[in-house]
Amino acid sequence: GQNIDQPTEMTATEGAIVQINCTYQTSGFNGLFWYQQHAGEAPTFLSYNVLDGLEEKGRFSSFLSRSKGYSYLLLKELQMKDSASYLCAVADSNYQLIWGAGTKLIIKP
Amino acid sequence: ETGVTQTPRHLVMGMTNKKSLKCEQHLGHNAMYWYKQSAKKPLELMFVYNFKEQTENNSVPSRFSPECPNSSHLFLHLHTLQPEDSALYLCASSQTRQEPHDEQYFGPGTRLTVT
C-alpha cells in the first residue's frame, strides 16, 4: 500500500529552527509537495521537490532523498505566524497526490 | 486570496436532506478536485475532473455525486448522508491533471456536520 508518515505534532520556540520530517512509500514517484494549512483555512503551496537535494525559499527549505524515501521541511527564524499544520504529499505514478496526515507545529514565545 | 471560492462555508444537515456544495475557481485552470479532510487524517481525494471530464472516482459512496458544468465550476451534491460524513470538504484546482509539478490551489472548504 501507499503510505506517508510525518509526526503528528511538534513544538518549537520563536526565533529557533525546526525540521519536519516526512517518509513515504508510494507506487512510483513524481515529486513531493509541502503545503501549509492554518487552522480553519485552505492549504497553501510551499514547495515541490522532484530531484534529490535542498531547495531554499526564504526562511523555508525543503530536502529530498529519493533513495531513502525521505523529505524534510526546514523552517528558520520561526515566527508566531508559522504556527500551522504542514502537509507532505507525494505524486505517485498516476500523478495522484498521496497525502500525509499533517504535522501540527506549535510555536511558543 | 487563493482564487478558489467555496459556498457555503458551514453546513448542518440531517441524514434525509439533500444539499449541494459549490466551488468556483478564477484561475483559468483545467483540473478540479474534491477532497474530504477529517481530523488527524490525511486528505482523501474523492473526485477529479480534467477539462470537465471526470477522470477519477476514488470509491466514493453514491450518496456523493459530483457535477462539473464547465472548467470553472464544480459541485458536490449530497443526499442521505451519514454522521461519519461530517468533515471539511475542500475543493482544489490546478493547471492540468497531466503535469505532476502543477501545484493545487485550495478553497477555504465547507465544514459539513451531519446530524
Contacts between the chains, C-beta under 8 A, distances in Angstrom:
chain1	res1	chain2	res2	distance
A	4	B	42	6.8
A	8	B	40	7.1
A	30	B	100	3.6
A	31	B	100	5.0
A	31	B	101	5.8
A	33	B	103	6.9
A	40	B	108	8.0
A	41	B	108	6.3
A	42	B	2	5.7
A	42	B	4	7.3
A	42	B	90	6.9
A	42	B	106	3.9
A	42	B	107	5.8
A	42	B	108	4.9
A	42	B	109	6.5
A	43	B	43	7.9
A	43	B	90	7.5
A	43	B	106	4.9
A	44	B	2	7.0
A	44	B	106	7.2
A	45	B	103	4.1
A	45	B	104	7.3
A	45	B	105	7.5
A	48	B	101	5.5
A	48	B	103	6.6
A	50	B	100	7.4
A	50	B	101	6.7
A	87	B	43	7.2
A	89	B	43	7.6
A	91	B	100	4.3
A	95	B	97	6.6
A	95	B	98	6.9
A	95	B	99	7.7
A	95	B	100	4.9
A	96	B	45	6.5
A	96	B	48	8.0
A	96	B	56	7.1
A	97	B	43	7.8
A	97	B	45	6.9
A	97	B	104	7.3
A	98	B	42	7.8
A	99	B	42	4.1
A	99	B	43	4.1
A	100	B	42	5.8
A	101	B	40	5.9
A	101	B	41	5.7
A	101	B	42	4.9
A	102	B	40	7.9
A	102	B	42	7.6
